[in-house]
Amino acid sequence: MDDQRQIGTLGALGPFFAVDHHARSASPDAPWQPLTRLLRPTGVRVRIDQVRGALATTARCEIGDVPVRVAASVAHLGLAARLISPQLGALIAGVGALTLDPEGTWWQPVVGGPVPLSVDADAFETASPDAALVVEGVVRTLTDLFEAESVSPRVLWGNVASAVNGAYNAVVSITPDLFDAARGQVLEALEHPLLRGMSNDNPGSSFRRTNCCLIYRLGPPVGTRQVCGDCVLGPATAG
């Protein structure tokens, strides 16, 4: 399968799976930025500040009223979901393995919704690795950088587990015939040692993480003790 067909297959799964494509060694024009610019301490801090400002606007409060750790966790969760989804989606859809090499991947630092991603001609491989490897590479690098910003590793790896389950939910809602493939790949991903104990390992609506992304700490209309559907602080569900 050629790159364009692989990219088309991913795009059909939804916006968090979609990627653009650029030639090898190309330098896309602004607002594209190399992923390497994000994957360093200053890049992470800039992203946290962007998300903190957006949360303050949504909550109708001053930016200083948004705890930095809350903004950091929310920023990490959004990025983790965006980086994990196309990698898992490629495995689930059977179009090969998508490797997000920071040197060959570009992104746009928009806030709100899935950030645009662009991959080069070497991104897709024919061999399919263990799905647990989607939490390695750029996702592990990203998580280590956010941990350095005083965010609990349990919160961060819980975010990664949540992102894995989110990808599963998106795939099976759009393409139900991929249910078996999606469940198998997601269960493999959740078996990664870094994700053990971060959730109940039950993909779908009954999935619960064993920690919280911290968003509830914001006031109205964002927080007010409202929690995400997969949060440990939410009501228990059967299954």
C-alpha positions in Angstrom: 0.0 0.0 0.0 1.4 3.4 -1.0 1.7 6.3 1.4 -1.3 8.2 0.0 -3.6 5.2 0.5 -2.3 4.7 4.0 -2.8 8.3 4.9 -6.3 8.2 3.4 -7.2 5.1 5.5 -6.1 6.9 8.7 -8.0 10.1 7.8 -11.2 8.0 7.4 -10.9 7.0 11.1 -11.3 10.6 12.3 -9.3 13.9 12.8 -7.1 12.5 15.6 -5.8 9.8 13.2 -5.3 12.0 10.2 -1.8 13.0 9.1 -0.5 15.1 6.2 2.5 14.0 4.1 5.7 15.8 3.1 8.7 14.7 1.0 11.7 13.3 2.8 14.0 16.0 4.1 11.4 18.7 3.2 10.9 21.7 5.5 7.2 22.6 5.3 6.3 26.3 5.5 5.0 28.0 8.7 2.9 27.4 10.7 4.5 24.0 10.5 7.2 23.3 13.0 9.5 20.3 13.5 8.4 18.1 16.3 11.9 18.4 17.7 11.0 22.0 18.7 8.3 20.6 20.9 10.3 17.8 22.4 12.6 19.8 24.5 12.0 21.6 27.9 11.4 25.1 26.3 9.0 23.6 23.8 7.0 21.9 26.5 6.8 25.1 28.6 5.6 27.1 25.7 2.9 24.5 25.1 1.8 24.6 28.7 1.5 28.4 28.6 -0.6 28.1 25.5 -3.0 25.6 27.1 -3.0 27.5 30.4 -4.2 30.6 28.5 -6.9 28.7 26.7 -8.2 27.1 29.9 -8.3 30.5 31.6 -10.4 31.9 28.7 -12.8 28.9 28.9 -13.1 29.1 32.7 -13.5 32.9 32.5 -10.7 33.5 35.0 -7.2 35.0 35.1 -4.4 32.9 33.8 -2.8 32.9 37.2 -5.9 31.2 38.6 -5.2 28.1 36.4 -2.7 25.8 38.3 0.3 25.1 36.1 0.1 21.4 36.9 -3.5 21.3 35.6 -2.5 23.0 32.4 0.5 20.7 32.0 -1.6 17.6 32.4 -4.2 18.8 29.9 -1.5 19.8 27.4 0.1 16.4 27.8 -3.2 14.5 27.4 -4.0 16.3 24.2 -0.6 15.7 22.7 -0.4 12.1 23.8 -3.8 11.4 22.2 -2.7 13.1 19.0 0.5 11.1 18.8 -0.9 7.8 19.8 -4.0 7.8 17.6 -2.4 7.6 14.2 0.1 5.0 15.3 -2.6 2.7 16.8 -4.9 3.4 13.9 -2.4 2.2 11.4 -2.0 -1.1 13.3 -5.7 -1.5 13.7 -6.5 -0.8 10.1 -3.7 -3.1 8.9 -1.9 -0.4 6.8 1.5 -1.1 8.4 3.4 0.6 11.3 3.6 4.4 11.5 6.7 5.6 13.2 6.7 9.3 14.3 10.4 10.1 14.0 10.8 13.6 15.6 13.3 14.5 12.9 10.8 13.7 10.1 7.5 14.7 11.8 6.1 18.3 11.7 3.2 19.8 13.7 1.3 23.0 14.1 0.9 24.4 17.7 -2.8 25.1 17.5 -4.9 25.0 20.7 -8.2 23.3 20.7 -8.9 20.1 18.8 -6.3 17.7 17.3 -3.1 19.5 16.2 -2.1 19.0 12.6 0.7 16.4 12.0 2.7 15.8 8.9 4.9 12.7 8.3 7.6 12.0 5.7 8.0 9.2 3.2 9.8 7.0 5.7 7.1 7.1 8.3 5.2 3.9 7.3 6.8 0.5 7.6 5.5 -2.8 6.3 6.3 -4.7 9.5 3.8 -4.3 12.4 5.5 -4.1 15.8 3.9 -5.0 19.1 1.2 -2.4 19.8 2.7 -1.7 23.2 5.5 0.1 21.4 3.2 3.0 20.6 3.9 4.3 24.1 7.6 4.4 23.4 9.4 6.8 21.1 7.9 10.3 20.9 5.2 9.5 23.5 7.7 8.4 26.1 10.0 11.4 25.4 7.0 13.7 25.7 5.9 12.2 29.0 9.4 12.4 30.5 9.6 16.1 29.6 6.2 16.8 31.2 7.3 14.9 34.3 10.2 17.3 34.6 7.5 20.1 35.0 6.5 18.6 38.4 3.6 16.6 37.1 3.1 13.1 38.7 4.2 10.3 36.5 1.0 8.4 37.5 -1.1 11.3 36.2 0.9 11.4 32.9 0.9 7.6 32.3 -2.8 7.6 33.2 -3.2 10.2 30.4 -1.4 7.9 28.0 -3.7 5.0 29.0 -6.7 7.3 28.5 -5.4 8.3 25.1 -5.1 4.6 24.1 -8.6 3.9 25.1 -9.8 7.1 23.4 -8.3 5.9 20.1 -10.2 2.6 20.6 -13.5 4.3 21.2 -13.0 6.5 18.1 -12.2 3.6 15.8 -15.0 1.3 16.9 -17.6 4.1 16.7 -16.6 5.0 13.2 -15.7 1.6 11.8 -17.4 -1.1 13.9 -16.1 -3.9 11.7 -12.6 -3.1 13.2 -13.8 -4.0 16.7 -11.8 -7.2 17.1 -8.6 -5.7 15.6 -9.0 -2.6 17.7 -9.6 -4.4 21.0 -6.6 -6.7 20.3 -4.2 -3.9 19.5 -5.4 -1.7 22.5 -5.1 -4.5 25.0 -1.5 -5.1 23.8 -0.7 -1.4 24.2 -2.2 -1.4 27.7 0.1 -4.3 28.6 3.1 -2.0 28.4 5.0 -2.0 31.7 4.6 1.8 32.0 0.8 1.5 31.7 0.3 -1.4 34.2 -1.9 -0.2 37.0 -2.9 3.0 35.3 -6.4 1.7 34.4 -8.7 -1.3 34.7 -7.5 -2.5 31.3 -11.0 -2.7 30.0 -11.3 -0.9 26.7 -14.6 0.9 25.8 -17.2 2.6 27.9 -16.3 0.7 31.1 -12.6 1.8 30.9 -11.5 3.6 34.0 -8.1 5.0 34.8 -6.8 4.7 38.3 -5.8 8.4 38.5 -7.1 11.8 37.4 -6.0 14.2 34.7 -6.6 17.1 37.2 -9.0 19.0 35.0 -11.6 18.9 37.8 -9.5 21.4 39.8 -10.6 24.2 37.5 -13.7 26.2 38.5 -16.9 26.7 36.4 -17.6 26.2 33.6 -14.7 23.8 33.1 -14.5 22.1 36.5 -17.1 22.3 39.3 -16.0 18.9 40.4 -17.1 17.5 37.0 -14.8 14.8 35.9 -14.0 13.0 32.6 -15.9 9.9 31.7 -12.9 7.6 32.4 -11.8 9.3 35.6 -11.2 7.4 38.8 -13.2 10.0 40.6 -16.3 9.2 38.4 -19.1 6.8 39.3 -18.3 3.1 39.0 -19.7 1.2 36.1 -20.5 -2.4 35.6 -18.3 -4.4 33.2 
